[in-house]
Amino acid sequence: MDFGRLITAMVTPFNEQLQIDWEATGRLIDELIEVQKSDSLVVSGTTGESPTLTEDEKLELFRFSVRRAAGRAKIIAGTGSNDTAHSIHLSKLAEEAGVDALLLVAPYYNKPNQEGLYLHFKAIAESTKLPVILYNVPGRTVVSLTTATTLRLAQLPNVVATKECASVEQITELVAGAPEGFLVYSGDDGITLPTVAVGGYGIISVASHVVGAEMKQMIDSFLEGRLAEAAQLNAKLYPVFKGLFQCPHPVPNPVAVKHALAVKGLDVGGVRLPLAPATPEEKDFVAALFN
């Protein structure tokens, strides 16, 4: 299955009571597919505030997104956690909901070793017929999948890709050692172009909520040999990539991108605790990125 070069890790829109705003969710899905040119959407990932969504909310998001996308983009369900048994349970329900693939984050907090990580992902992958995308984000999970463990998991028939947030060096090693058909995505917007340059397939992005069409153009320019154009687009987009996480000091994802969407005219509401809303200073900084 081809998930495309540009995948958006979608925010979850909330209303004033911080319940899911289904009308805004539909508008956002349409925007990401039709305007921002996303090939696939991750629903209920980190950017979607998965830690504070209930299981029922996640399942309804999966079903709603499949219906709304209507084949225009693949829907990838975030069903990973630090509880293998619960991840298996949720993955089976996501499969019943009709999603196209699963995104499985490395287990956080309980700090398994590499064998534990391998067995965790293997157990979930073997519980479903869906394609599985691994998600290595050591900044959030403390543990990090090594290149060797990722490539070992890539031998499983339905483990088809990885979202890698460790380093360009690790992405390079994964590309070099990956079996045919195994796709390597960056999870860091700021290294989208370097990732593609070293043979990675694309990006699972946050910034693509607001600059997705330009990111798609940058990737296409590089792949079609227009290297100077790709570099110029990267230079233009880099302040947005950096600013959404440094506004003007580090803020948790998705606080800034939710405000960026509001600046762009698509209000998706606030964030649930323990995330705090953007301060006036942060809002001004984000708004200035698009002036």
Sequence and secondary structure as in RCSB ss.txt:
>XXXX:A:sequence
MDFGRLITAMVTPFNEQLQIDWEATGRLIDELIEVQKSDSLVVSGTTGESPTLTEDEKLELFRFSVRRAAGRAKI
IAGTGSNDTAHSIHLSKLAEEAGVDALLLVAPYYNKPNQEGLYLHFKAIAESTKLPVILYNVPGRTVVSLTTATT
LRLAQLPNVVATKECASVEQITELVAGAPEGFLVYSGDDGITLPTVAVGGYGIISVASHVVGAEMKQMIDSFLEG
RLAEAAQLNAKLYPVFKGLFQCPHPVPNPVAVKHALAVKGLDVGGVRLPLAPATPEEKDFVAALFN
>XXXX:A:secstr
    SEEEE    B TTSSB HHHHHHHHHIIIIIS  SEEEESSTTTTGGGS HHHHHHHHHHHHHHHTTSSEE
EEE   S HHHHHHHHHHHHHHT SEEEEE   SS   HHHHHHHHHHHHTT SS EEEEE HHHHS    HHHH
HHHTTSTTEEEEEE S HHHHHHHHHH  TT EEEES GGGHHHHHHTT  EEEESTHHHHHHHHHHHHHHHHTT
 HHHHHHHHHHHHHHHHHTTBSSSB  TTHHHHHHHHHTT       TTS    HHHHHHHHHTT 
